[in-house]
Structure formats: C-alpha cells, structure tokens
Amino acid sequence: MIFYELKAHYTRQTGEDNPAVVKETYLVEGLSCADVEKRLLTIIEPFIAAGDCEVPSCRRVQYYDVIPVAEGSYWYKARVELIDIDNDKEIRKAVSILVEADNMNDALHTLKQHLAAIDCEVISLAKSPIMDVVRANV
C-alpha cells in the first residue's frame, strides 16, 4: 500500500452563517500525487463553502500498517520495533503504524491487540494531525 500525506487549505461550510478557514491533513492511498489529490478534492468538495481548495503539499509516506476502528475519533502514530531472531542474532526493524482511537489509552490497547502475535516493542505513540484516511477502492 502506497500512502500520500496531503495538506488541504479551504473554507469549510459549518452549520453557522460564518464559514471557517481550515488547514487539514489527510492520508490518501493511491498511485501518485495527482491521483490522490483528485480523489481528496472529490471527497471534501461538499464541505467547501466558497473559493478554491488549495493542496500545498503532497508527500509519499510509509506505514507498516493502518488500523481503523469504527468508533475512533483521532489518528495516532506509533513507532514500533519489530524483533526477529536470525542465526541467534536479534534484528530490530523500526516501523510506523497508524491507529484510530478515541484516546491514547485506547490506541495503545488496539495496537497491542493487533500486534499480539508479533514479537515487538512500542517505542512511541503520539496523536497525529491526520483528519482522515482515504483507502483505495479495492
């Protein structure tokens, strides 16, 4: 899976009379920056109040896994070291995993459940600025 992190700046239509200018970060799965930018604009178009939507940055990012949870409100980025034993030598590989949860405790719990069968160590867990993850249609 290839993911791109995009930053979108636009005026969001709120329930009130005054629209708000927002700067949001999205993670979109796709083949290229042009592909994911087009898909993102299609998704957020109904929320744009007036003017254009600007996507000032699009960069490829690498995640070992993305763990969505139906009731999650935020995305948390975890750095995890995967541990492997090869010829009596310990090999550690650091990877990033994105976890959706309501709070950090739930994120850590979900992450540990997801990785229960893997020998690993959670190095860090922090709230991510990512508003939403858009997966490719499979």
Backbone bond lengths (Angstrom), bond angles and torsions (degrees), N, CA, C in turn:
res aa  C-N    CA-C-N  psi(-1)  N-CA   C-N-CA  omega(-1)  CA-C   N-CA-C  phi
1 M - - - 1.434 - - 1.523 110.01 -
2 I 1.309 115.23 130.86 1.462 121.60 179.61 1.530 107.56 -109.44
3 F 1.326 115.00 123.89 1.455 120.44 -179.56 1.514 110.80 -115.43
4 Y 1.326 114.50 148.73 1.463 122.23 175.30 1.521 107.74 -125.57
5 E 1.322 115.36 137.46 1.457 120.83 175.58 1.520 107.60 -99.33
6 L 1.326 115.63 122.26 1.463 121.34 -178.26 1.519 109.73 -118.58
7 K 1.326 114.96 141.76 1.456 121.17 173.71 1.522 106.38 -107.26
8 A 1.324 116.34 128.57 1.464 122.00 -179.15 1.522 109.40 -118.75
9 H 1.343 116.53 131.51 1.466 123.31 176.26 1.520 107.08 -117.34
10 Y 1.334 116.25 122.66 1.461 119.60 179.69 1.524 110.02 -161.59
11 T 1.313 115.77 169.66 1.458 121.89 176.41 1.516 107.62 -94.49
12 R 1.330 116.11 114.70 1.469 122.16 -175.73 1.520 110.33 -91.75
13 Q 1.324 114.92 133.94 1.454 121.21 175.60 1.524 107.99 -75.80
14 T 1.327 116.68 122.08 1.461 121.59 176.64 1.520 108.22 -106.77
15 G 1.308 117.51 176.84 1.453 121.31 179.66 1.516 112.77 -69.12
16 E 1.326 116.49 -18.69 1.462 120.51 -179.94 1.526 110.40 -88.71
17 D 1.329 115.14 179.83 1.463 119.97 -179.75 1.523 112.57 -74.18
18 N 1.332 117.59 -27.23 1.460 121.24 -175.68 1.527 111.18 -95.48
19 P 1.324 118.33 109.47 1.462 120.70 175.59 1.534 110.31 -66.58
20 A 1.301 116.48 154.51 1.460 121.47 -178.06 1.528 110.32 -113.80
21 V 1.330 116.23 139.32 1.452 121.19 174.99 1.526 107.38 -81.18
22 V 1.333 116.75 126.56 1.464 120.84 -177.44 1.521 110.85 -124.68
23 K 1.312 114.04 150.97 1.460 122.60 173.07 1.519 105.51 -126.52
24 E 1.326 115.38 109.58 1.460 120.73 -173.57 1.523 111.12 -123.85
25 T 1.329 114.74 154.45 1.462 121.88 179.04 1.528 108.44 -114.35
26 Y 1.320 115.55 134.01 1.462 121.81 179.73 1.524 109.37 -127.60
27 L 1.317 115.72 150.99 1.451 122.16 173.88 1.520 106.46 -113.25
28 V 1.337 115.99 120.11 1.463 120.54 -174.96 1.528 108.74 -125.78
29 E 1.315 115.67 132.25 1.455 121.98 177.86 1.522 108.73 -88.02
30 G 1.336 117.05 133.02 1.450 119.62 -179.90 1.508 112.59 -179.01
31 L 1.325 115.40 -168.34 1.459 121.26 -174.12 1.522 114.37 -97.47
32 S 1.337 117.04 -28.85 1.458 120.49 -177.74 1.524 109.40 -155.40
33 C 1.325 116.26 168.57 1.466 120.28 177.59 1.530 110.66 -61.37
34 A 1.310 117.60 -40.76 1.469 120.79 179.94 1.529 110.35 -62.60
35 D 1.313 117.28 -42.10 1.465 122.77 -179.66 1.529 111.00 -63.21
36 V 1.328 117.23 -49.32 1.469 119.95 -176.27 1.520 112.10 -72.63
37 E 1.330 117.63 -32.96 1.467 120.20 177.76 1.530 110.10 -63.87
38 K 1.314 116.66 -43.59 1.465 121.13 178.97 1.530 110.48 -62.39
39 R 1.331 117.71 -43.49 1.469 121.58 179.56 1.519 111.40 -65.20
40 L 1.337 116.91 -41.11 1.464 120.52 179.62 1.524 110.92 -63.92
41 L 1.323 117.05 -45.47 1.468 120.46 -179.95 1.524 111.56 -60.80
42 T 1.310 117.39 -36.71 1.467 121.40 177.15 1.528 110.62 -63.98
43 I 1.322 116.67 -38.60 1.471 121.09 -177.46 1.528 112.25 -73.45
44 I 1.340 117.24 -41.30 1.474 118.62 -175.90 1.531 113.29 -91.25
45 E 1.330 117.84 -5.29 1.466 121.43 -178.55 1.533 113.54 -51.93
46 P 1.335 120.21 -41.82 1.471 119.50 -179.83 1.536 114.03 -63.84
47 F 1.323 117.60 -18.88 1.461 121.17 -177.33 1.525 113.10 -94.97
48 I 1.323 117.12 -8.98 1.461 121.05 -178.35 1.527 108.78 -77.94
49 A 1.352 115.46 122.21 1.464 120.78 -175.99 1.516 112.06 -79.24
50 A 1.309 116.84 -52.00 1.469 120.53 -176.87 1.516 108.52 -154.59
51 G 1.297 115.73 153.17 1.461 119.71 176.48 1.512 112.65 79.10
52 D 1.296 112.92 -166.29 1.453 119.98 -176.89 1.513 111.27 -96.33
53 C 1.312 114.07 163.51 1.459 121.86 171.43 1.515 106.45 -104.71
54 E 1.306 116.18 128.52 1.457 121.26 179.53 1.522 108.96 -106.22
55 V 1.327 116.22 135.25 1.460 121.86 175.54 1.532 106.63 -116.47
56 P 1.349 116.48 88.20 1.462 119.84 -174.08 1.528 115.14 -73.32
57 S 1.340 116.76 -18.36 1.466 116.22 178.49 1.517 111.09 -146.53
58 C 1.303 113.83 144.45 1.459 123.16 176.27 1.515 105.55 -144.31
59 R 1.330 115.90 118.88 1.460 118.07 179.70 1.522 110.08 -138.52
60 R 1.303 114.17 145.43 1.461 120.16 179.42 1.525 108.72 -75.90
61 V 1.324 115.52 134.22 1.463 121.16 177.79 1.520 108.80 -129.03
62 Q 1.316 115.31 155.74 1.449 119.70 -176.99 1.527 110.24 -117.16
63 Y 1.322 115.36 125.24 1.457 121.90 175.09 1.520 107.99 -124.71
64 Y 1.310 115.94 135.25 1.461 122.15 176.81 1.523 109.30 -67.27
65 D 1.347 115.30 -38.11 1.456 120.39 -180.00 1.527 109.52 -158.32
66 V 1.313 115.94 155.26 1.464 123.42 174.23 1.526 105.75 -125.51
67 I 1.343 116.03 121.97 1.460 121.27 -175.25 1.527 109.27 -112.47
68 P 1.340 117.67 98.74 1.468 119.56 178.28 1.530 110.67 -83.32
69 V 1.320 115.69 147.99 1.461 122.30 175.15 1.524 106.49 -130.57
70 A 1.318 117.38 130.41 1.466 121.71 -173.58 1.524 113.11 -55.98
71 E 1.322 118.22 -38.93 1.453 120.43 -176.06 1.532 113.33 -97.13
72 G 1.314 118.22 10.28 1.464 121.40 -178.68 1.516 112.68 -74.75
73 S 1.328 116.03 144.50 1.468 121.72 -179.25 1.522 112.77 -107.72
74 Y 1.321 117.39 -23.62 1.468 122.39 -175.11 1.523 109.67 -133.01
75 W 1.329 113.91 161.81 1.465 120.25 174.86 1.524 108.51 -109.17
76 Y 1.329 116.17 136.00 1.454 123.16 179.59 1.526 108.77 -119.62
77 K 1.329 115.34 137.05 1.461 120.47 178.96 1.527 108.78 -101.38
78 A 1.307 115.03 124.04 1.463 121.00 179.47 1.519 109.67 -111.03
79 R 1.321 115.72 138.50 1.470 121.48 169.49 1.520 105.68 -103.48
80 V 1.323 114.74 124.13 1.461 121.04 -175.02 1.522 108.62 -128.37
81 E 1.323 116.01 138.41 1.461 120.67 173.41 1.518 108.29 -100.56
82 L 1.328 115.08 118.04 1.463 120.91 174.77 1.518 107.30 -84.19
83 I 1.324 116.38 133.55 1.466 121.03 -175.12 1.520 108.93 -112.99
84 D 1.332 115.12 129.30 1.457 121.47 179.62 1.524 107.78 -133.17
85 I 1.315 116.29 146.38 1.463 121.92 177.31 1.523 107.29 -110.36
86 D 1.347 115.65 121.42 1.454 121.46 179.39 1.516 108.35 -131.01
87 N 1.338 116.65 116.39 1.468 122.38 -178.46 1.531 111.11 53.09
88 D 1.322 115.61 48.46 1.467 122.90 179.54 1.524 113.75 61.77
89 K 1.321 116.80 19.45 1.461 121.39 177.74 1.522 108.40 -118.00
90 E 1.335 115.93 130.22 1.459 120.57 179.82 1.527 109.94 -80.55
91 I 1.321 115.31 127.76 1.461 121.58 178.78 1.522 107.80 -117.75
92 R 1.340 116.53 125.96 1.462 121.83 179.91 1.524 109.08 -115.00
93 K 1.314 114.67 134.40 1.463 120.61 178.27 1.524 108.05 -126.30
94 A 1.318 117.09 121.48 1.467 121.58 179.24 1.520 109.92 -85.21
95 V 1.332 116.18 131.60 1.454 122.42 178.92 1.529 109.35 -135.02
96 S 1.330 115.70 161.27 1.459 121.76 175.38 1.518 109.14 -107.22
97 I 1.324 115.60 138.47 1.455 122.07 178.24 1.521 107.45 -131.45
98 L 1.320 116.53 136.61 1.456 121.87 178.54 1.525 108.34 -103.52
99 V 1.344 115.94 129.35 1.466 121.98 -176.70 1.524 109.23 -125.78
100 E 1.321 116.96 132.03 1.462 121.31 176.45 1.527 108.43 -94.50
101 A 1.332 116.38 133.51 1.471 120.77 -179.54 1.517 109.80 -163.81
102 D 1.328 116.16 168.81 1.461 121.72 177.08 1.517 112.66 -81.46
103 N 1.341 116.49 -29.88 1.462 120.59 179.76 1.523 108.99 -153.39
104 M 1.329 115.76 173.63 1.459 120.29 -174.47 1.530 112.31 -65.04
105 N 1.326 117.78 -37.06 1.473 120.14 178.65 1.521 110.92 -62.80
106 D 1.339 116.67 -43.74 1.466 120.27 177.82 1.526 111.04 -64.50
107 A 1.329 116.79 -38.50 1.468 120.81 179.05 1.531 110.66 -62.71
108 L 1.329 116.36 -44.83 1.467 120.55 179.45 1.527 110.32 -64.86
109 H 1.313 117.27 -41.68 1.466 121.27 178.79 1.531 110.85 -62.51
110 T 1.333 117.49 -47.27 1.467 122.12 179.05 1.519 110.86 -61.83
111 L 1.335 115.98 -42.62 1.468 120.78 179.28 1.520 111.06 -61.84
112 K 1.331 116.90 -46.07 1.474 120.48 -179.75 1.526 111.16 -64.14
113 Q 1.327 117.75 -39.01 1.464 120.75 176.69 1.520 111.01 -63.22
114 H 1.328 115.76 -43.94 1.463 121.23 -177.96 1.533 111.76 -64.93
115 L 1.326 116.21 -33.72 1.466 121.17 -176.58 1.531 113.01 -102.01
116 A 1.321 117.75 15.56 1.462 121.59 -174.49 1.535 113.41 -56.83
117 A 1.310 117.91 -34.93 1.469 121.34 -176.83 1.529 112.94 -87.81
118 I 1.326 117.02 -0.83 1.466 121.27 -176.68 1.520 109.39 -110.98
119 D 1.331 116.39 137.76 1.457 120.61 175.54 1.526 107.44 -79.14
120 C 1.337 116.38 110.72 1.452 120.29 -175.65 1.528 110.46 -155.47
121 E 1.337 114.57 171.55 1.455 121.75 178.11 1.526 108.39 -137.69
122 V 1.332 116.36 127.76 1.456 121.09 177.59 1.526 107.55 -79.00
123 I 1.327 116.65 119.98 1.468 122.37 -177.13 1.525 110.77 -90.07
124 S 1.339 116.46 -44.68 1.465 119.66 179.92 1.518 109.79 -153.10
125 L 1.332 114.24 157.63 1.451 121.66 177.58 1.515 106.86 -146.41
126 A 1.336 116.66 124.60 1.469 120.80 -177.67 1.525 109.58 -143.46
127 K 1.318 114.92 151.18 1.454 121.08 176.78 1.526 108.63 -66.30
128 S 1.311 116.13 135.61 1.463 122.64 -177.92 1.526 109.64 -99.18
129 P 1.331 117.84 151.81 1.464 120.05 175.75 1.527 113.33 -77.59
130 I 1.314 117.77 -1.61 1.463 121.91 -175.87 1.522 110.47 -67.20
131 M 1.344 115.31 124.72 1.469 122.08 179.12 1.533 111.72 -78.09
132 D 1.343 115.09 -41.33 1.463 119.25 -175.99 1.518 109.42 -157.24
133 V 1.322 114.86 155.92 1.458 122.08 175.69 1.518 107.31 -113.80
134 V 1.321 116.20 127.11 1.459 122.62 -179.45 1.517 107.46 -111.13
135 R 1.320 115.89 110.86 1.476 121.11 -179.48 1.515 109.96 -86.19
136 A 1.325 115.74 153.94 1.463 121.60 176.13 1.520 108.90 -69.46
137 N 1.306 116.08 146.18 1.468 120.07 176.53 1.512 108.79 -72.49
138 V 1.319 115.11 119.10 1.462 119.97 -177.75 1.495 109.90 -103.00
